[in-house]
Amino acid sequence: MWMGPRGFEQWVPAPKTNADFSSVGSRETDQYLNGGAGIRGSKDGHKEYNLAWSAKKREDLAPVLDIAKGIYDTGVDSDLVYFIDPTTYDWNVLPDMLASPYKTGLDGVPLAADLQGYPVYPSLDPGTRNSYGYPARMVTYALTQTSRTRSVYIPIPPGKTFWIGVHGSYSGAGVMVTPFGEGTAYGADYPTPLGVDTDQRVNIYWSSSENYTGVEVSIGLLPGSSTGQVSLQGIIGQILDEGVTPFPGGFISGEGNSGCEFATIPTLSPYMNGKLWGMAAKLVEVGSWQ
């Protein structure tokens, strides 16, 4: 699987198949004096990855240990660890808060801020009814030239292509995708919005064969606009093998993350012969809340 701080991602051994990739949110149950009950909780959540490896050579596990120890820390981007769960490649690799943008209008982190950095919350409205499973609610962000926006970085592993589809509408502002190659930013693209009445999930891509190593996804003013609005009902991002055509279908909720940190230094357990090792580690998504 592909893991590492931005610019230092590398292939590391996949964990055991029973690894725990959980979404964790807040839930609280209230017991009422009249005998009833209620539950309060967050709509949004973060990902936690409990990983374990068994019967591996120590040199095979060394890259994960070096990442956890901060060997590749540069002080840039808070040294988040980007980890792509291999089971999400053809699903939706975006974090759930970006894939289902209405959450940024509830308890999620807004995608925009003012000049001083204070969050600017979007309007939260009923979405366009559809038969493709897109969220029931949508958000609309109003942007000006002084607006600041939050981005999510998605690495592109070698031999792979990143696809994205924006389901909503633009009016002077839209979703902005900035591709990177070996640390260099290239010109931003604004994917043509697809709406929600289509089985086309994605419509624009960036390939590792063109030396792209990752993309930043954010919102922004369209070229030539001084103000604008962008309405978002769903966003789908997929990582596919080069040359593979995306399958059509309905909405896929986000199963990726916005960047992680190791909750603890991984623990090593030698086997009796000392040649093979087991290891356990926990990664927690923190990127969107930094």
C-alpha positions in Angstrom: 0.0 0.0 0.0 1.1 3.6 -0.6 2.0 5.5 2.6 4.2 8.4 3.8 4.5 12.1 4.4 3.8 14.3 1.3 6.6 13.9 -1.1 8.0 10.8 0.7 5.2 8.3 0.0 6.4 4.8 -0.8 5.2 1.3 -1.1 5.0 -0.6 2.2 3.7 -4.1 2.9 -0.1 -4.4 3.2 -1.3 -5.3 6.7 -3.2 -8.5 7.5 -6.7 -8.8 6.0 -8.4 -8.4 9.3 -7.2 -4.8 9.9 -9.7 -2.4 11.4 -10.5 0.6 9.2 -13.2 2.3 11.3 -15.0 5.7 11.0 -15.2 7.2 14.5 -17.7 9.9 15.5 -19.3 11.2 18.6 -22.5 9.5 20.1 -24.1 10.1 23.5 -27.3 8.4 24.8 -29.5 10.4 27.2 -31.9 8.7 29.7 -35.0 10.8 30.4 -36.8 10.9 33.7 -40.0 9.9 32.0 -38.5 6.7 30.9 -37.6 7.8 27.3 -34.3 8.1 25.7 -32.5 10.2 23.1 -29.2 10.0 21.2 -27.1 13.0 20.2 -24.1 12.7 18.0 -22.0 14.0 15.1 -22.8 13.6 11.5 -19.1 13.7 10.7 -16.3 11.4 11.9 -12.7 10.6 11.4 -10.9 7.5 10.3 -8.9 5.3 12.6 -6.7 2.5 11.1 -5.6 -0.3 13.4 -3.0 -2.2 11.4 -1.1 -5.4 12.0 1.6 -7.3 10.1 2.8 -10.8 10.7 5.7 -12.9 9.6 7.5 -10.1 7.8 11.2 -9.5 7.4 12.4 -6.6 9.5 13.7 -4.8 6.4 10.2 -5.0 4.9 8.7 -3.3 8.0 11.5 -0.7 8.3 9.8 1.9 6.0 6.7 2.0 8.2 8.9 2.4 11.3 10.9 5.2 9.7 7.7 7.1 8.7 6.4 6.7 12.3 9.7 7.9 13.8 9.6 11.1 11.7 12.6 10.2 9.5 10.9 12.1 6.6 9.6 15.1 8.6 10.2 18.3 6.8 8.1 20.7 8.8 5.8 21.2 5.8 2.1 20.4 5.9 2.4 19.4 9.6 4.1 16.2 8.4 0.8 14.4 8.0 1.0 10.8 6.9 -1.0 10.1 3.8 -2.3 6.5 3.6 -4.5 5.1 1.0 -6.5 2.1 2.0 -6.1 -0.3 -1.0 -9.7 -1.4 -0.7 -11.0 2.2 -1.5 -9.1 2.7 -4.8 -12.2 2.1 -7.0 -14.6 3.2 -4.3 -14.2 6.8 -3.2 -10.7 7.8 -1.8 -11.9 11.3 -0.6 -12.6 11.9 3.1 -16.3 11.6 3.9 -16.6 15.3 4.7 -15.5 16.3 1.2 -17.3 13.5 -0.6 -20.6 14.5 1.2 -20.1 18.3 1.4 -23.4 18.9 3.4 -21.4 17.7 6.5 -19.2 20.9 6.2 -22.4 22.9 6.8 -23.3 20.9 10.0 -20.5 19.8 12.3 -17.8 19.3 9.7 -14.9 21.8 9.0 -16.0 24.4 6.4 -14.1 24.5 3.2 -13.8 28.4 3.3 -12.6 31.0 5.7 -12.3 34.8 5.7 -9.2 36.9 5.4 -8.4 36.4 9.1 -8.8 32.7 8.9 -12.2 32.4 10.7 -14.5 29.8 9.2 -17.2 30.8 6.7 -20.1 28.4 6.9 -22.0 27.6 3.8 -25.8 27.7 3.3 -27.3 24.3 3.9 -30.2 23.5 1.6 -32.3 20.5 0.3 -30.4 18.8 -2.6 -31.8 18.0 -6.0 -33.9 14.8 -5.7 -32.3 12.1 -7.7 -32.3 8.3 -8.3 -28.5 7.9 -8.0 -28.2 8.0 -4.2 -26.6 11.5 -3.9 -27.0 13.1 -0.4 -30.3 14.6 0.4 -28.8 18.0 1.3 -26.3 20.3 -0.4 -24.2 23.3 0.5 -23.5 26.6 -1.3 -20.3 28.5 -0.6 -20.2 32.2 -1.5 -16.6 33.3 -2.3 -14.9 36.6 -2.8 -11.3 37.6 -3.7 -10.5 37.7 0.0 -11.8 34.2 0.8 -9.4 31.6 2.0 -10.1 27.9 1.3 -9.1 24.6 2.8 -7.6 21.9 0.6 -7.3 18.1 0.8 -4.3 16.4 -0.6 -4.6 13.0 -2.4 -1.4 11.2 -3.4 -1.3 9.3 -6.7 0.7 6.0 -6.5 2.9 4.9 -9.4 1.0 3.1 -12.1 -2.3 4.7 -11.0 -4.6 7.5 -12.2 -6.7 9.8 -10.1 -10.2 10.5 -11.3 -12.7 13.0 -9.9 -16.3 14.0 -10.5 -18.0 17.0 -8.9 -21.8 16.8 -8.6 -23.3 20.2 -8.1 -23.2 23.5 -10.0 -20.9 26.5 -10.5 -21.6 30.3 -10.7 -18.4 32.2 -10.7 -16.8 29.6 -8.3 -16.2 25.9 -8.4 -14.1 23.0 -7.2 -10.4 23.5 -8.0 -8.0 20.6 -8.5 -4.3 21.5 -8.4 -1.9 18.7 -9.6 1.6 18.3 -8.2 4.6 16.5 -9.6 7.7 16.0 -7.4 6.7 19.0 -5.2 6.0 21.4 -8.1 2.4 22.7 -8.5 0.9 22.8 -12.0 -2.0 24.8 -13.3 -5.3 24.3 -11.5 -8.3 22.7 -13.3 -12.0 23.2 -12.6 -13.8 19.9 -13.3 -17.0 20.5 -15.3 -19.9 19.8 -12.8 -21.9 16.7 -13.6 -25.0 17.2 -11.6 -26.8 14.4 -9.8 -29.0 13.0 -12.6 -26.4 11.0 -14.3 -24.6 7.6 -13.8 -21.3 9.2 -14.8 -19.3 9.4 -11.5 -16.1 11.0 -12.7 -15.0 13.0 -15.7 -11.4 14.3 -15.4 -8.1 12.6 -14.4 -4.4 13.0 -13.7 -2.0 10.1 -14.3 1.2 9.1 -12.7 2.5 8.3 -16.2 2.4 12.1 -16.7 4.6 12.5 -13.6 1.8 13.6 -11.4 2.4 12.5 -7.8 -0.7 14.0 -6.1 -3.5 16.6 -6.3 -5.0 19.2 -3.9 -8.8 19.5 -4.0 -10.4 22.7 -2.8 -12.9 25.3 -3.8 -12.1 28.6 -5.5 -13.2 31.4 -7.8 -13.3 30.6 -11.5 -10.7 32.5 -13.6 -11.8 36.1 -14.2 -14.4 36.1 -11.4 -14.3 38.4 -8.4 -17.2 36.8 -6.6 -19.0 33.5 -7.1 -20.9 30.6 -5.6 -20.4 26.9 -5.8 -23.1 24.4 -4.8 -22.0 20.9 -3.9 -24.1 17.8 -3.4 -21.4 15.1 -3.8 -17.8 14.6 -4.9 -16.3 11.3 -6.0 -12.6 10.6 -6.3 -11.2 7.3 -7.5 -7.7 5.8 -8.0 -7.6 3.4 -10.9 -4.9 1.5 -12.8 -3.7 3.4 -15.8 -5.8 2.8 -18.8 -8.8 1.6 -16.8 -12.1 3.2 -17.6 -14.3 4.1 -14.6 -17.5 2.2 -14.1 -20.8 4.2 -14.2 -23.2 4.1 -11.3 -24.6 6.0 -8.4 -23.0 8.0 -5.5 -20.3 6.4 -3.4 -19.6 7.9 0.0 -16.1 8.8 1.0 -13.8 6.2 2.6 -10.5 8.1 2.4 -8.8 10.5 4.8 -7.5 14.0 5.0 -4.1 13.0 6.4 -3.1 10.9 9.4 -0.7 10.8 12.3 0.6 7.7 14.2 -1.2 7.4 17.5 1.8 5.5 18.9 5.1 4.3 17.7 4.5 0.8 16.1 5.3 -2.1 18.3 7.5 -4.9 17.1 7.3 -8.6 18.1 10.1 -11.0 17.0 9.3 -14.6 16.1 11.4 -17.3 17.9 13.9 -17.6 15.1 14.5 -13.8 15.0 14.2 -13.7 11.2 10.5 -12.8 11.0 8.7 -10.1 12.9 5.2 -9.0 13.7 4.2 -5.4 14.0 1.1 -3.3 15.1 0.4 0.3 14.5 -2.5 2.8 14.7 -3.1 5.7 12.4 -5.7 8.4 13.2 -7.0 11.0 10.7 -6.3 14.5 11.9 -5.8 16.5 8.8 -9.1 18.3 8.5 -9.1 19.4 12.1 -5.6 20.9 12.2 
